[in-house]
Amino acid sequence: MNDYSESLMVHFRRVEALKHKAFQLPSYQLNERQQYDLELLCNRAFYPLTGFMSRDDYESVLETGRLENGSVWPMPVCLDIPEKLAQSLHPGKDLALCDSEGFLLAVLHVTDVWQPDKRREAQAVYGTEKELKHPSVFSLYNTMNTFYVGGVLEGLHPPLHYDFIEFRLPPSETHRRFTQNGWRNVIGFHTEKLLHCAHKEMIFQAARRSKAHIFLQPVAGLPAPGDLDHFTTVYCYQAFVEQFPKNMIMLGLLPFASRKAGPKEALLQALVKKNYGCTHFMVAPDQADPFMHESGDKLFYPPGEAQELVAGYGEEIGISMVPLSPMAYVQKQGKYLPRDQIEDETETRNISSSELRRCLEFDLDIPEWFSFPSVVAELRKTYPPRHRQGFTLFLTGLSGAGKSTLARVLYVKFMELRDRPVTLLDGDIVRRNLSSELSFSKEDREVNVRRIGFVASEITKNRGIAICAPIAPYEESRRYNRDLISQYGGYIEIYMNTPFEVCEQRDRKGIYAKAKQGLMTGVTGVDDPYVPPVNPELSIDTSSTTQAEAAQQVLLYLEEQAYLKNTT
């Protein structure tokens, strides 16, 4: 037996021993975000990290942007766990890490367990501790667990993927392929959005500047609200790559949980690309910003700051920053030019992401100067116009506000149209059939509303109509449902803002009377708060509107937004 075979046998014996030991260890099922971090830790894309951060490294990163040993590292990579599990762990104890189905992925040799100061982390990483409009700040406070556990990882099995295996390349494989192809200079391009004609010109310009081959590595990670589905985007990337000459570009997928931390995340992306074998890295002025220029929101981070930060650390981390220059289509010349080279009076054309989505939703033509026909064809396969999409009507309001009655009227109206399957998810029906074990505590109410959202998302995904009518008193769960369902189709939030006095007069269930007599507790509107929606699509007061008029308001809105076609 040669040395390689012998070392392989030792490795297999070690893995089998660990697997046997892991069955006796406390275990934790990782969510999707945590699995992406685990995968990049185990395949060394997050080198020099050898596991989820210890407390000393975490504190050092927040204070200095470096690990305790001095290595550049801009952001925490921590494993958040529930308090109950944290109380059972201590340094020296091992924790088995599993996927959502309980399949064993790795063992964490615990070195630290602590409760972080999340406000301090938000300020250090995202530059704000108060701005909940930043999606990661909101997630840090509202969806992440309250304790962190750090330690060295011993990977047993990588997370299982059944899709696009040929593009899910670990760093060891990309290094091998670059060498095999004779690629000495490789420029990495990290993206989370669709790519069109302008992006091709931007990439070509950056590649010419660095005299490099191109490694296009889009994120195969957590979708943002409103994103297209994963399979559609990957097929679009494949169609985009086909627009380049062969052996000039390579496509890979990155299992990355984006934090949208602007400059700091751009630096993290640069470190990852370095570990994948890239010598150069393309950075946009708004790299990793939670709000793009074309979204209509003001950028969260100063434009160009990400480019400056990556360039400043380029020599130390061993990768050169190449700025991406935004391009614009000059119609008279019939080509794209860098915006900074175009005179102010020159007429240019562009289509924003929101305009592209509108063209798809309203079945409008998409010009070839903007996107490649093969990319558009992939988009149209899985993103039909609105009148063929599924959608969710989410009615929220106090008991007695008219939610259930309006929901039943709308159910009948949609059944009469007969163009899509319709499902009614009334609050009482869901309580009886999906959530009978839940109480009316804030936590259980949140769970109940999220369950409704999950069912509605599946209905919407399959191009049906879901009508939901729970009280849903808290903004957190309503926002969660909006983000979830909007990935698959329409989401229309309808606030039934009937005054409390009117709801109390109706009180067909007698809950308000019982609450005021002290016979019931936790009644929304009496001793439990109702938080009105921030920005609902429709607001209806049934004290001054009949149910027929309310239903007509909803139908007219749906027709205006093109979710209904030729309604009569």
N, C-alpha and C positions, 0 to 999 in steps of 0.2 A: 504494500500500500504506500503510495507516494505521500509527500507532506500535505498536498492540497486535499487529497481524499481523507487523510487522517484529521485535518483541521475541520473538514466538513462534517465528519462523523461526530467530533467533539461538539460542534455547534448544534447538531440535531439532538444529541443527548441532552445538551443544556436546555434547548427549547422544550423538549418533552418533560424534563424535570420541572421547569417553570410552569408548564401547563398543568401538570399534576398538582403542583403547589398552589396554583391560582384558584383551583376549585375550593380551597380551604380559606381563601382570603376574602375580606370584604370587597365588594365590587361596586362599580358605578357605571351606569349606561350613559355614554357620551351623546350629546346632541350633535346636530350636523356641523355647527360651527366648531365645536371642540374636536370633532373627528378630523376636520381639515387641518387644524393646528397639529394634532397628533401625527397625521400623515407627513406633514412637512418637517416635523421634528425627527421622525424616524428615518426618513429618506435623506436627511442632512441638507434639505433646502434651507432650513433655519440654522445651519452651522454658523457660529460655534456653540449654539445651545445644544445641550444633551438631554434636555427634558423640560418640563414646565418649570418656570423660573422659581428659584428660591426667594425667600423674603429679602435677603441681602441684595441679590441681583435686581429684584423688583424696585427696591428703594433707590438703588444706584441709578437705574434707568430713569426713574422719575426725576431725580435730582440733576443728573449729568448727561443723560442720553448715552450712557455707556454701561456695560456690565461691570461687575465688581473687579474683574481682571483688567479693565481698561479698554476692552474691545468695543467698537462702535456698535450700539444697538439702540434704536430710537424709541421703541414701544414695548410695553409689557406683553409677554405671551404666557398667560397664567391659566390654570385650570380652576374654574369656579365650581364650588360644590355646596350642597345644602348644609345648614347648620347642624342637623342631626348627624350626618355623616362626618362632618368636621370634628365633632365632639368625640367620635369613636377612633380618630386617627391621632398618631403622634410620631415624631421623628424615629426612624428605624422600623416602622411598620410598613408593610407593602399593601398596595391597593390595585386590584385587578380592574382594568379598563376595558369595557365592552361596547359594541355598537348597539343600536336601538333594538336589535333582536336578541341581544345577550351573547353574541359571538365574541369570544375573547380576542382582543387586539394587542394588548400590551400590559406590562406590570410596571407600576410606578413605585420606585423605592423612595418613600416619603422622607423629606428632610425638614419641611416646614409646613405648618398649618397656621393661618392667621386671618384676621378680619381686616380687610383694607379700608382705608379712608377713601371712599369712592369720589367724594367731591375733590379731594386733592388729586386723585388720578385723572379725573375729567379735566381739571385745570392744566395739569402737566402734559397730558397727551393731546387733548383736543383744543386747548386754549380757552376753555370756558367751563364753568361749573353750573351755570344757570340756564344756558340756552338749550331748552329741550327740543327745539326745532332741529338741532343736530341729531341725526338718527342714532348715532352710537352713544351719545350722552344719554338720550332717552332709554336706549337698551341697557346701558350700564346701570342705571337707577331702577329700571322697571322689570327687566327680564333676566338679568344675570343673577346668579346665586350670591349669597352674602359672604361666603368664606372662600379663600384661595388655599390650594395645596400645591406645594412645589416638591420637586425631586427628580432623580435620574430615571429615564425611561429605558425599559428593555422591551423592544418590539418583538412580538411573536408572529403576528400576521398583519399585513397592511389592510386598511379598510377595503372592503369588497366593492368593486365597480364592474358593472356589466355593460356599460355604454362606452363606445369610442375608445376601446382599450388601446388601439394603435397610437392614440395621441396622448395617453396618460403616461408620459415618460418621466422616470425619476432622474435626478441629476447625473447619476452614473451613466445612464443610457444616452443622455444628450451629449455629455462629454465624449463618449465613444463615437457617436454619429458625427459630431463636428470633426473629430480627428480623422475618421474614416473618409469623410467627404473632402478633407483638405482645407477646412474652414479655419483660418487662423484668427481673423477678426470677425466677431459675431455681434450684431446689434440686437438687443432684446426689445420687444415691444409688448408692454403690459396693457391690456384693455379689458373693459367690462361692457362695452357697448358695440353696436353694430358698426361695420366698416363699409364705406362707400368710395366713390371715385376720388373725393378729396383726400381721404386717408391714404389711398394708394400713392398719390403724388407726395404727400407728407413723408411717407415711409421711404419712397425712392430718394427724396431729397436728403433725408437723414442718413440713409445708407451710402449715398455718394460722398457725403461729407466725411464719413468715417471709413470709407473704402471697405465695407463689411458686408457679409452675408446677413440674412435676416432670420431671426427666430421670433415668430409671432406666437405669443403665449397668452391667449385670453383666459379669463377666470372661469373655471367651472365650479362656481361656489354658490353662496346664498343669493337668491335673486332679490333685487330691490323692488319695492312696490311699482307696478306698472311695467316691469320687464317682460320681455317675451319669454316663452318657455325655453328650457335648456336645449332641447333637441333642435328647435328651430334656429337658435343662435349658432350652434355648432355647424349645422348644415350651411348656414350663411357664411361662416368663416371658411369652410371648405370651398364654397363657390368663390369667395374673395381671393383665396390663395391661387386658384386656377387662373387668375388674371395676370400672374407673374410668370416670367420664363422659368423653366424647370431648373432645379439645383441652385436657385437664388434664394429661396425661402423655405422654411420648415415650420410646420404647425405643431404646437403642443398645447395641452390643457393644464391649467394650474389649479389644484384644489385649495383655494385661498379664501379665507373669510375676511372680506374687506372691512376696515374700520372707518374709512372715509376721513382719515386724519390729516389730509393735505400734505404739507411738506414732510412731516415725520413718516407718513406712510410711503411717500415716494422714496425716501431713503431706505425704508424696509424693503420695498420692491427692488431697489438697486442691489441690496445685499443678496436677495433671493436670486436675481438674474446672474449675479456673479457666481453663486454656488451652482447654477445650472450651466456655467461655462461661457457666459457672455463677457465680452471685453468692453462693450459699449451699451448704453441704456438710453432709450428715447424718453424724454420727459416733456410733457405738455405744460403750458403756463398754469393750467388749473388742475394739474395731476392730483387725483384722489380727493378732490373737493366734493363735499356732499351735494353741492348745487352747481350744475354746469351753466355756462354763459347762456345757453339757449333755453334753459328751463324757465327763465323769467325771474328767478330769484337772484339776488345779489350774491356773488361768490362769498363763501365763508372765510377763505384765506386770501391774502393779497396775491394777485396774479404775478407769476414769475418767482414767487418765494420757494416753491418746490424745486425749480431748476437751480436756484442759487444754493440751496442746502445740499443737494446731491453733488453739484459741482465742487462745493467746498470740501466735501469728504472724499471726492473721487480718487485722489492719489492714495489716501490712507487705506481705503477699502478695495482698491484695485479695479475700478471700473470707471470708464469715462462717460460723462453726461453729454448727450447730444440733444440740443433743444429741438422740440417739434415746432415748426412754424405753421400757424393756422393759414389755410389756403382759402381762396375765394375764386369762383368761376367768373371769368371775364367773357361775357357773351360775344363781344365783337371779335375777340381773338379765338374764341372757341376752345379755351383751355384754362386750367387752373394756374394761378400765380400766388406767391406768398402775399398775404395782406399788407405787410409792411413795404412791399414794392409797388403797390397799386396807388395811383394818385387819387385824391379824395373825390374828384368829380367823375371818375371812371365808374360806369355802371357795372355792378356785379350781381350775381344771383346766388342764392343759397336756399336750402330747405332744412329747417330745424328738425330735431327729433319729434317734437310735438306736431309739426306739419306733416312729417312722414306718417306718423300714426294716424293723423286725420285723413290723409289720402287713402290709407288702408281701410280705416273704419267706414269711410264714405264712398269707397270703391272708385276713387279718382285715379287718373293716370299719373305715373311717376316718371319724370323725364330721364332719358338715358345719360344725360350729362351729370345727373346727380348720383345715380346708382346703377350697378350692372344688372342687366335683365335676369341673369341667373340668380342673383341675390334677391331681387324682387319676386321672382317665381317661388323661391323658398318661403319668403314671407307670406305670400298669398295662400300657400298651401295650408298654413296653420294659423293664419290670422285673418279670418274672413271679415267682411263688412259687418257693421254693428247689428244689422237686422238679421244676421245669421249667427251671432254670438249668443252665449248664455249671459244672464245677468242676475243680480241679487237685489231685491228691494228689502232694505233693512229698516223696519219701523220701530222707533224707540220712543218711550214716553211713560208717564205715570199710569198706574192701573186706573181704568176708566176713561182714558184719553181717547179711546176709539180705535186703538191699534187692531184688535182682533176683528172688529166689524169691517174696517176698511180692508184688512187682509183677505177676508172671505169674499168681499165684493170684487176685489181685484182678481182673486183666484177664478171666480166665475167668468170675468171678462176675458182673462187669458185663455181659459178653456174654450170659450166661444171662438177665439181667433184661430186655434188649432194649428199653430205653426211651430210650437215648441212644447216639450213636456213641462208641466208645472207642478211644483211641490210647495205645500203650505207647511211652514214650521212655526206654528203658534207657540207662544211661551208655555202655556199650560200643557199642550200636547208633548212638547219636548221634555218638560219636567216629568211627565208621567212615563214616557217611553225611553228617554235617554239619560235622565239625571235624577231618578227617583231616590238615589241614595244620598244626594247632596242636601245640605242645609241651606239656610238663607244668610249665612255669614258672607262677608265681603269676598273672601277667598273662594267660597263655593259658587257664589254668583258669577264671579269672573270665569271659573271653570265652565259653568253652564253656558255662558254666552259664547265662549270660545268653541265649545262643542257645536253649538249652532253654526258658528262660522265655518268650522271644518266641513260639516255636512253641506252647507250652502256652497262652499268652494268646489266640492266634488260635483254638485249639480251644475254649477256655472261652467266648470271645466268641460263638462259633457254637453254644453250648449243647451241647457235647460234654464227654466226660470225658477228661482227660489224666492219665496215670500216669507220673511222672518218677522215675527212680531213679539219679541220679548220686551220686558221693561228696560233691561240693559242700562243700569243707572250710572256706570262709570266709563270715563273716556278711554282708559287704558285698553279695556277689552274691545271697545268699539273700534279703536284705532288698529288694534291687532287684526280684527276681522277685515277692515278695509284693506290693509296691506296684503293680507292673505288672498282675499277674493279678487282684488284688482289685477293679480297676475294672470287670471284666467278669463276675465270678461268684465262686464259692467258692474259697478257697485253704486247704488243710489240710496243714500241715507235719508230717511224721512222722519223728521222730528215732529211728533204729535204734541204740540205745545198748548194743549187745552189747559186752562187754568185749574189749579188744584181745587178751588171751590166747586167747580163744575164736576170734576172727577169725584169729589166727595159726595156730591148730591146723587150721582149715578150709583156708585158703590154697590153694584149688584151682588158682589161677593161678601159684603159686610166687613171687609178687612179694615177700613178706616175707622168704623165705629168700634170694632173690637180693640184696635190699637189705642184709641183715645180712652177706652175703658180700662186699659192696662191688661187686656186679655191676650194681646199679641205684641210681640216685639220684633224689631227689625223690619218695620213696614216702610217702604220707600215713600218719602213725602211727609212722614210723621216723625219717626225717630231714626230714620236712615236717610242719607242725602240722595238727591237725584242731581247729577251733574249734566247740564244741558250740552248737546253737541256743539262743537266749536264752529263747524262750517258745513251744515247739512245741505244736501242738494235741494230739498224741499222742506218747508215748515208749514204745518197745517193745524189750525185751531178748529176742532169740530164743534165748539160751542157756538160758532157763527157760520158753520159750513155743514151742509148735509153730506151724508156718506156718498151719495151719487155725485155731488159736486167735488168732493175730495178725490174720488176715483178718477173723475174727469181731469183734474189737475195733474194727477200722476200720469195718466195716459197721454195727455198733451205734452208733458215734459219728455216722456219716452219717445214720442214721435219727433219732437224737436231735436232730440239727441240721436235720432236715427236708429234707436233700438227697435222701433216698430215701423213697419212699412205698409202704406196704404190702409191705415186703420179706418174703419167705418162704424 
